[in-house]
Amino acid sequence: MKTFYVIFIAIVLVACENSLTKKFNHIEKWKNEILETEHNFAVMAQKEGMNKAFLAYVADNGVLLRNDSIINGKKAISDYMKNATSKGLNWKPSFVDVSSSGDLGYTYGKYTYTYQDSTGKDITSTGIFHTVWKRQTDGSWKFVWD
């Protein structure tokens, strides 16, 4: 009977370890998906402009926080982005995490934003960004907070 308990405990431990390994592998996969999405978003912003990139990567109910104001929803973000006069926006996440269910994640890192002021002078600002990503029904990631 003692042997039975030893074998039973060993089987349970192996099953738990396999479950944890699978969960860890899924989380790492999801983190990489978010990082790839963030990278593609940044590349699109450089090549095709902020307006097109933000509209491609925002969820329908996405929100931007800009100048102490909330810009809520894809239409409002589109209207806001039409007035953006960027000469360049660069960013790269330094951290990513994802929920254990794989439906929400977030990134943060540093950005550099260059624009021209009303006198034609180039102004560069730097800071920290934080983006919340949500998995969509088609499996893609879109941001819900930026």
N, C-alpha and C positions, 0 to 999 in steps of 0.2 A: 504494500500500500504506500509505503514511503517513496518508492521509486515512481509510482503514479503521480504523486504530488510534485516531485522534482521535475518530471517530464512536462506536467501540466503548466507549472510556473515558467519553465523554459519556453514553451510554446507561446504563452501569453506575452512574455518579454520580447520575443522575436516579432510577434505580431504588432506590438506597440512600437517597436523600433522601426519596422517597415512603414507603419502608418505615419510616424513622425518624419521619416525620410521623404516619403511621398509629399507630405504637406510642405516641407522645406523646399523641395524641388519645385512645387507649384508656385510658391511665393517668390522664389528667385526668378522663375519664368515670367511671372507677372511684373516684377520690378523691371526686368529687361524690356518687356513690352512698353512700359511707361517711359523708360529712358529713350527707347527708340522713337516713340511718338513725340516726346519732347524735342529730340534732335531734329526730326523731320519738320516739326513746327518751326523751329528756329531757322532751319535752312530755307523753308518756304518764305518766312518773313524777310530774309535777306534777298532772295532771288525775285520774289513776286510781290513784295510789299506787305506791310502790316495788315492792311484791311483784308486782303484775300486770305492771309494766313490765319488771322484771328477768327474769321468767319468759317474757315474750313475746320478749325479745331475746337470751337466752342459748342457745347451742348445747347439745345434749344432754350433751356432755362438757365444758361450760364450767367455769371455775374462778374463784372469787373469793378475793382475799387480803384478809382482814379481821382486825385486831387480832393480827397475827403468826400467823394461822392460815390454812390452805388449806381452802376449802370446795369440794369437788370433785363436780361433776355436778349436773344439774338438780334432782333430788330433794333433795339436801342443801342446795342454794341455796334451794329452796322452803321447807324447814324453817327455815332461817336467817332468811329474809325474813319469815316469819310473826311473828317476835319483834321485827322492826324497828319502832321507834316514832318514825318520822320526822314532823316537822312541815314539812319541806321539804328537797328536794335539788335543787340547781341546778348545772349544769355546762355548759361550752361548750368545744369543742376549739379550740386555738390552732394545732394542726399536724396534718396528715394525710399519710400516705404509703401506697403500695401496691406490692406486688411486681410485677415486670414481667409475670408470668403472670396477674395479676389474681385470685389466689385468697386472698391474705392481705394485710391492711392493719393500720395502727395509728393511733391518735389519742392526743393528750395535751393537757392544758389545766388550767384551774383549776376547782375545785368549792367550793360552800358547802353545808354540811349542818347543819340545825337540828333538834334533838330536845329532848324534855323529860326532865330527870333525875328521880331518885326523889323529890325534894322538890317537883317541879312547876315547877322553874325551867327556862326555855329556855336551851339551850346551843347555841352556833354554833361550828362548826369549819370551817376552810378548808384547802385543800391542793391538791395536784396529783394528777390522775388519769392513768392510762395504760390504754388498752383495746386489745386485739388482736382484730381482726375476721377472720372466715373466711367466704368465700363458700360457701353451701350448694348442694346439688344442684339446688334450685329457682331458683337465681340470687340469692336474698336474702342479706343479710349478718347473721350472728349473732356475738356476742362469745364468744371462747374463753378470754379472760383479762381480768379487771377488778380 
